[in-house]
Amino acid sequence: MRRVPGLGRVLGLDIGGSKTHAILAEVGIDDGGTTVPRQLAECTAGSANIASVGPDEAAAALDDLAGQLGIGDPAGHGMDTVFAGAAGADTPAARKQLAGLLSRRFPGARILVDHDTRIILAAGGLTAGTVLISGTGSAAWAKVRDGREARAGGWGYLLGDEGSGYSVARSAVRNALQDSDDGLPAGPLTSQLLARTGAAEPGDLLDLFYRRPERRYWAGLAGIVFGLAASDAASAAIAEDAARHLARLALTVNRRLGAIPENTPVLLAGGMLVNQPSLAIRVRELLAASGLTDVRVLDRAPAWGAVELAGQLAGTPRRPATTIPA
């Protein structure tokens, strides 16, 4: 790769509800004339998602990651382009708010903000297809070759996020409480949930759930369900419900776009779908039964998608707008 004056350095950000993954890269040109980013540094910081943590904590997370990457001086950061993919950045207002925060942190840089599903598609090397996410939350987004897009889910834990890690763990807690109300002894799922949380009895789970509401903590317990699903009926039912909710999200966006006959790829992403093979397999089966047979699991960090998109823009003429229009 040869360095080209005017392209410079780019920063790709994957901003989730619980953490931010950042990759700093230098953009050059390969022998074939293709823009190629080369990683210079990488780090993880707290969430810079304003909707999740508020503007002050989001700004502090950006300060932290800038310091870790060695670009902590706002006057000398050296960035040409910053591309941020953020969970919940679905409206112009949300994108504008985050773009403003980034502009203050990296003055003079080109700032672009979009929803996190767009950077996942780019990380998978695709320009059209469906992204299905199940992590702390859940959502699906699809883009077809003519440029039309559709999105489903992503409502947050109070209104939706079915099929997410948080939702699966919440269902496990509900199962424990329902069995207790019915006077039934603790089954395998409840027993393991009590052991992992340190709760003495199901009633204590209720107190813990409201005393410690952090979604990331509860989502981290979802693996108990999938570990027991092959032998425990309650766990199997919760796992099946999660898979069906996720498949429904992917099918919803494809049906809205009329994309199922085209069989565009479906990219599975997020901690649940990447790290729970049984869930990914079941979602793949359900999608195949409805005509979506090209289903892949993301094998690259989503932040690389932000780097790729930033690299495509580095060195190009700048436009007044700092966010991607809806």
Helices and strands as residue ranges (DSSP letters): E 2-3, E 9-15, E 19-29, E 35-46, H 50-53, H 55-69, G 74-76, E 79-86, H 92-105, E 110-115, H 116-123, E 129-134, E 138-143, E 149-153, H 165-181, H 188-197, H 202-211, H 215-219, H 223-228, H 233-257, G 260-262, E 266-269, H 271-275, H 277-289, E 295-297, H 302-313
